[in-house]
Amino acid sequence: MSESGSTYAAAGVDIEAGDRAVELMKEWVKKASRPEVVGGLGGFAGLFDASALARYQRPLLASATDGVGTKVDIARRMGVYDTIGRDLVGMVVDDLVVCGAEPLFMTDYICVGKVYPERVAAIVKGIAEGCTLAGCALVGGETAEHPGLLGADDFDVAGAGTGVVEADRVLGADRIRMGDAVIAMASSGLHSNGYSLVRHVLFDRAGWALDREVPELGRTLGEELLEPTRIYSLDCLALTRTTEVHAFSHITGGGLANNLARVIPEGLRAVVDRSTWTPGAIFQLVGEAGSVERLELEKTLNMGVGMMAVVPADSVDVALTTLADRGVEAWVGGEITERTAGDAEAVTLTGDHAG
């Protein structure tokens, strides 16, 4: 008797499970919409009514794409999938807002070893919630099943976003002036960067388990590591409406100094005073558990600062009030000074952290 012919299902791809996942995620995608979105989930492409941009004199479209790195391993190991999507949105939209762009819409890509409909729907739920927090729409996405390349429980997520900004309102290095203040906005924790170091230190070297209760954190290690990335886009846009802003810097991979340096012009430097804030306990724990030197921590982790704004000195009070009213912990962390011939770096960190 001859063997039956091969099928997609026999190769490990479950089309029916994929269809079920789409049905489960629809309710969440509907909640992450904007009036400009045309049509619904299920088309080959998401549609956005560009006539909404007619109010701009010279609209510039901004685009960004990112993932969440090895933080997905924490979600997988904990079996918690409905927060990782917020991390994805934060990584994308807060790159968009750095130039002053309003995030308009996002698409996502979820790659799995095996489609578990409820798991995929939970991931999309987090993405939709993140889009709602960012004020943008989730207009589409893709779920791909890769049996043989990924284990059944393995997955990864990525996304791309589009925003818009008026050409004469683009923020960046060309606006920064000597004497400007650098405002730091607190992170919610590690956000989505440096997890390869964190996992190596806490799991491989220290041997800690995700369910370990950590008194310094006030919760389990796993709960701390899964804390979603703070999404700053609406807070930053509120700042641009209430006072003058010269630049933003999203503090992600590479740490505070390297990311802030990307918006500092030639001839100037940012001097940031560590004594103006105390990093959260997780940063100290990583440093101590792995005997990680401060410089290594600072070039890998955000050290408690997720976003920075550079504003004129006379805008500081309004900026801090605006952020406080929106529930964002913020403080003056430094200033812009002249960079002399002996100053090789665009950003200098001084002092020691408080506490």
C-alpha positions in Angstrom: 0.0 0.0 0.0 1.4 3.4 -1.0 1.8 6.1 1.6 -0.7 9.0 1.5 0.4 12.3 0.0 2.1 14.9 2.1 0.0 17.8 3.5 0.7 21.2 5.0 -0.6 19.9 8.3 1.7 16.9 8.2 4.6 19.4 7.7 3.5 21.1 11.0 1.4 24.0 9.8 -2.1 24.2 11.1 -4.2 26.5 9.0 -7.3 26.0 11.1 -5.5 27.1 14.2 -4.3 30.2 12.4 -7.9 31.0 11.4 -9.0 30.5 15.0 -6.3 32.9 16.2 -7.5 35.6 13.8 -11.1 35.2 15.2 -9.9 35.5 18.8 -7.8 38.6 18.1 -10.5 40.6 16.2 -12.1 42.1 19.3 -8.8 43.5 20.5 -7.8 44.9 17.1 -11.1 46.7 17.0 -10.3 48.5 20.2 -7.0 49.8 18.7 -8.4 52.0 16.0 -8.6 55.6 14.8 -11.2 57.3 12.7 -8.9 57.3 9.7 -8.7 53.5 9.5 -10.6 52.1 6.5 -12.0 48.5 6.6 -11.3 45.8 9.2 -9.0 42.9 9.9 -8.7 40.2 7.2 -7.5 42.1 4.2 -4.1 41.8 2.6 -3.2 45.3 3.7 -4.3 47.8 6.3 -5.9 51.0 4.9 -5.5 54.4 6.4 -7.2 57.5 5.1 -4.4 59.9 4.2 -6.8 62.7 3.5 -6.6 63.3 7.2 -3.1 64.7 6.6 -4.5 67.6 4.4 -4.4 69.9 7.5 -0.6 69.7 7.4 1.3 72.3 5.3 4.1 69.8 4.6 3.5 66.5 6.2 6.6 64.3 6.7 5.9 60.6 7.3 8.1 58.9 9.9 8.7 55.2 10.0 10.2 52.9 12.6 10.5 49.2 13.2 11.7 47.1 16.1 11.2 44.0 18.2 11.5 43.2 21.9 14.6 41.0 21.9 15.1 38.2 24.3 12.4 39.5 26.7 10.2 37.1 24.7 12.0 34.2 26.5 10.7 35.5 29.9 7.2 35.6 28.6 7.5 32.1 27.2 9.0 30.7 30.4 6.3 32.3 32.5 3.5 31.5 30.2 2.3 35.1 30.2 1.7 36.5 26.8 -0.6 39.5 27.2 2.1 42.1 28.1 4.9 41.6 25.6 2.9 43.4 22.9 3.0 46.6 24.9 6.8 46.3 24.9 6.7 46.0 21.1 4.5 49.1 20.7 6.7 51.1 23.1 9.9 50.3 21.2 8.3 51.5 17.9 6.2 54.5 18.7 8.6 56.1 21.1 11.2 56.1 18.3 8.7 57.9 16.1 7.9 60.6 18.7 11.6 61.5 19.1 11.4 63.6 15.9 8.0 65.0 17.1 5.9 62.7 15.0 2.4 61.6 16.1 2.2 57.8 15.7 -0.7 57.0 13.3 -0.7 53.2 12.8 1.2 50.0 13.4 1.5 46.5 11.9 2.9 43.5 13.7 4.6 40.2 12.8 4.4 37.2 15.1 6.5 34.2 14.3 5.7 31.0 16.2 6.9 27.4 16.2 3.3 26.2 16.6 0.1 28.3 16.5 -1.8 28.1 19.8 -4.8 30.4 19.0 -5.3 31.7 22.6 -1.5 32.5 22.9 -1.4 34.4 19.7 -4.6 36.3 20.6 -3.0 37.2 24.0 0.0 38.6 22.2 -2.2 40.7 19.9 -4.2 41.8 22.9 -1.1 43.4 24.4 -0.2 45.0 21.1 -3.7 46.5 20.8 -3.5 47.8 24.4 -0.2 49.3 23.6 -1.5 51.0 20.5 -4.4 52.4 22.6 -1.9 53.8 25.1 0.1 55.3 22.2 -2.9 56.8 20.4 -2.3 54.9 17.2 -4.2 52.2 15.3 -3.3 48.6 14.8 -4.2 48.2 11.1 -2.9 44.7 10.4 -0.3 42.0 10.9 0.9 38.6 10.2 1.2 35.3 12.1 3.7 32.9 10.7 4.1 29.3 11.8 7.7 27.9 11.4 7.8 24.2 12.4 11.2 22.7 12.3 12.9 26.1 12.8 11.3 27.1 16.1 10.3 24.8 19.0 6.5 24.5 19.6 6.6 27.0 22.4 9.1 29.4 20.8 8.0 32.7 19.3 9.2 36.2 18.4 7.4 39.5 17.7 8.3 42.5 15.6 6.4 45.5 14.4 6.5 48.6 12.2 4.9 52.0 12.8 4.2 55.1 10.8 3.8 58.6 12.1 3.5 62.2 10.8 5.1 65.5 11.7 4.9 69.0 10.2 8.2 69.6 8.4 8.9 72.9 10.3 8.2 71.2 13.6 10.7 68.3 13.3 12.7 68.0 16.5 16.4 67.2 16.7 19.9 68.3 17.2 19.6 71.5 15.0 17.3 73.0 17.6 19.4 72.4 20.7 21.1 75.4 22.2 23.7 76.0 25.0 21.9 76.4 28.3 19.0 74.1 27.5 17.9 71.7 30.2 17.8 68.0 30.0 14.7 66.5 31.5 14.7 62.8 32.4 11.5 60.7 32.5 11.4 57.6 34.7 11.3 54.2 33.1 9.0 51.4 34.4 12.0 49.1 34.8 14.3 47.4 32.3 11.8 48.1 29.4 12.9 45.8 26.5 16.7 46.2 26.3 19.7 44.3 27.8 17.8 41.1 28.5 20.7 39.0 27.2 22.9 40.4 29.9 20.1 40.2 32.5 19.3 36.6 31.7 23.0 35.6 31.8 23.5 37.3 35.1 20.4 36.3 37.0 19.8 32.8 35.5 23.1 31.5 34.4 25.4 33.0 37.0 23.1 33.6 40.1 20.8 30.7 39.4 17.7 32.6 40.3 14.2 31.2 39.4 11.5 33.3 37.9 9.2 32.6 40.9 11.8 33.7 43.4 10.4 36.3 45.7 12.8 39.3 45.8 12.2 41.6 48.8 14.0 44.5 47.1 11.5 44.3 44.2 8.4 43.7 46.3 7.4 40.9 43.9 8.8 37.9 42.1 11.7 38.1 39.7 9.5 37.1 36.8 6.9 39.7 37.5 9.7 42.4 37.6 11.2 41.2 34.3 7.9 41.2 32.6 7.0 44.7 33.6 5.9 46.3 30.3 7.8 49.1 28.7 6.4 52.5 29.5 4.9 54.2 26.4 5.7 57.9 26.3 4.4 59.0 22.9 1.3 60.9 24.1 3.2 62.4 27.0 5.9 63.7 24.7 3.3 65.1 22.2 1.6 66.8 25.2 4.9 68.5 26.0 5.2 69.8 22.4 1.8 71.3 22.7 2.3 73.0 26.1 5.8 74.3 25.8 8.9 74.6 23.6 10.8 71.3 23.1 14.0 71.0 21.2 14.6 67.3 21.1 13.7 63.9 22.6 15.9 60.9 23.1 14.4 57.4 23.6 16.7 55.5 26.0 16.9 51.9 24.6 19.8 49.6 23.6 23.1 51.3 24.2 22.0 53.1 27.4 21.4 56.7 28.3 24.7 58.3 27.1 24.8 56.7 23.7 21.2 57.4 22.9 21.2 61.0 24.1 24.4 61.6 22.1 22.4 60.9 18.9 20.6 64.3 19.3 23.5 66.4 20.6 25.0 68.7 17.9 28.6 69.4 17.2 30.1 72.0 19.5 27.7 71.2 22.4 27.5 68.4 25.0 25.0 67.2 27.5 26.2 66.9 31.1 23.9 64.5 33.0 24.1 64.3 36.8 23.6 60.8 38.2 22.8 62.3 41.7 19.5 63.6 40.4 17.9 60.1 40.6 18.0 56.7 42.1 17.7 53.7 39.7 15.2 51.0 40.6 16.3 48.0 42.6 16.5 45.7 39.5 19.5 47.6 38.2 21.4 47.3 41.4 20.5 43.6 41.6 21.8 42.9 38.1 25.0 44.8 38.9 25.7 43.0 42.2 24.6 39.5 41.0 26.9 39.6 38.0 29.7 41.9 39.4 28.8 44.1 36.4 30.8 47.3 36.4 28.9 50.6 36.3 30.1 51.5 32.8 28.8 48.2 31.4 25.5 48.6 33.1 25.1 52.2 31.8 25.9 51.2 28.2 23.5 48.3 28.3 20.5 49.2 30.5 18.4 52.4 30.8 19.3 52.8 34.5 15.8 54.1 35.3 15.4 56.7 32.5 13.3 55.7 29.6 13.0 59.0 27.7 14.8 62.4 27.8 13.6 65.8 26.6 15.9 68.8 25.8 14.0 72.0 26.5 14.9 75.7 26.9 15.6 76.6 30.5 12.5 78.8 30.7 10.4 75.8 29.6 11.4 73.6 32.5 8.6 74.4 35.0 5.8 74.0 32.4 7.4 70.8 31.1 7.7 69.2 34.6 4.1 70.3 35.5 2.8 68.8 32.3 4.5 65.5 32.9 3.4 65.4 36.5 -0.2 66.0 35.5 0.1 63.0 33.2 1.5 60.8 35.9 5.1 60.8 34.6 7.8 61.0 37.1 10.3 63.5 35.7 13.2 65.7 36.8 15.9 68.0 35.5 18.8 65.6 35.0 21.3 67.8 33.3 22.1 70.7 31.0 23.6 71.5 27.6 27.0 73.1 27.7 29.7 74.0 25.3 31.9 71.2 24.0 35.5 72.2 24.0 38.4 70.6 22.1 39.2 68.4 25.1 35.6 67.0 25.3 35.6 63.9 23.2 32.1 62.7 24.2 28.8 64.4 23.4 27.4 63.2 26.7 29.1 63.2 30.1 27.7 61.5 33.1 28.8 63.0 36.4 28.4 62.2 40.1 26.9 59.2 41.8 23.3 58.0 42.0 21.3 59.2 45.0 20.5 56.7 47.7 
